[in-house]
């Protein structure tokens, strides 16, 4: 019987962990390929999108909150694709 904010905090924390393994793999592969500089400018953007997604998650559960949260998540995925293209190119 947690308060709604406690539930949202727990959910936001769980959401933080969903993309972490993928991000970690991309960074580790970049390091192994000696191409960290290729993704260095994009890595902070992933963090900013992650923080935005968490703040949207914490701010409520309305339709706008969900849309904003999904947008930040999509931005993270797009950044991952861009990072991978820089590593493969």
N, C-alpha and C positions, 0 to 999 in steps of 0.2 A: 504494500500500500504506500508506495513512494509518492511524493509530491510530483506533479507534472514536470517541473523544472529538473528534478533529479532524474526522471526517466529520460528527458531530452538530453541531459548531460551524458548519461550512460550510452544513449543511442549515438550521440555525436562522437563519443570516444570510439565506439565500435566502428563507425563510418571512417574515422581517421585511419583505422587499421586495414581497411579494405583495399586501398591503393598502395599502401606502404611496401608490400612485397614486390610489386611490379616496379615501383620507383627504385627500390633498392637494387633489383636485378639490372635495371638500365644503368644505374650509376656504377655498379660493380663491373659490368661488361665494358662500359666506357673506360673505366680505370685499367682494366686488363688490356684494352686496345690502345692505351695511351692517348685517348681522345676525350679526356675530361673537359678540355677547353671547348670542344664542339657543343657540349650541352651546358656549359657553365652559365650562360646567359639565360637559359630556359629554366634551370632548377629553381631559382627564387620565384619565378612565376607560378610554378607548381605549388610552392609553399603558400603564396598569396591566395591562390584559388582554393587551396585546402582550408586556409583560415576563413575565407569568405564562406565556404560551404558550412563550416562548423558554426560560424556566427548565425547564418541563416537557419541552421538546424536549431540552435538555441533560442532564436527569437520567436519561434512559434511553429504551428503545424497547419496553418492555413494554406490555401491554394497558391498564393503568391510566394509564401515561404518555400513551398515544395518546388515551385518553378525556379526560383532563384537558386536553391540548393542543387537542383538538377543541372542548371546552367553552369554553375561552378564545377560540378562533377564532369560535365562534358568538356569544359575547358581543360581540365586535368588530363582527360583521355586524349584530347587533341594535342596537348603538349607532349604526352608520351609518344604519340605517333611521330611528331616532329623530331623529337629526340632520337628515336629509332632511325628515322630517315637520315639524320645527320651522321649517325654511326655507320650506316650501311652505304652511304654515298661517298 
